[in-house]
Amino acid sequence: MSAPAVVGIKASAGRRTKPRVQHRKAIVTFVAPFGILFALFYLVPIGYAIHQSLQVIERQGTFGQAHEVFGG
């Protein structure tokens, strides 16, 4: 029993073409609010927490004024 022959394949089937996006402005319009809110409520707090974790509070004496310095 022989293998079935493949019929109807074009010569350029191996070459891939990039699909064209037709409504780029609409996509950006709907995705932008999500991106802004995601950055504002997810990425910014993570960045701030990393920044705070690298700071150390130092005082001059027991009751001196506190100031933050880089603690690494």
N, C-alpha and C positions, 0 to 999 in steps of 0.2 A: 504494500500500500504506500503510495507516494504522498508527500506533503502537499497540501493545497497551495495553489499559486496565489500570490497577492496581486489583486487587480485594482487599478484605479489610483496608484500612488504616483504623484507628480515627481518630476526630477528634482524640484527645489524643496522637497519635503524635509530634507536634512537641515536646511537653513531656517533658523528661527527669526521671526520678525517681532519687533517690540509692539505690543498693542498700544493703540493711540488713546489717550485720555481725552474725552471730548468736553467734559464739564469741569475743568480744573478750578475755576473760580467758585463754583458751587461746592466742590469738595473742600476747598480751603475755608469757605464761609461756615460750613457745618463742623469742621474739625477744629478750627481756631479757638472757639470758646472752651472746648474740652481741654485743649493744650494749655490755654492760659490758666484755667482753674486747676488743672493738674499740677502745673508748676507752682502756682500760688499756695495751694494747700497740701502738697506732697513733697515737692523738691526743695522749696525754700525752707520749710521747717527742718528737713534733714540737713541741709547746708548750715543752718543756724546752730543746730545741735552739735555738729562737728566743730564749728567755730568755738562754741562755748566749752566743749570738752578739751580744747587746747589752751584754755585760759586758766590762770591761777590767781587767786586773790591774795595780795600781800598787804601787810599792815606795818606801820612804823610803831613799834612798841605794842603794848597790850590793847590800848584803846585808841590807837592812831587811825588816821583816815585810810580807808581801804581803797586800793586801786588794782585793776586787773593788768597782769603782764602775761606774755607768752610763756607757757610752761611746757610746751611740746608734748 
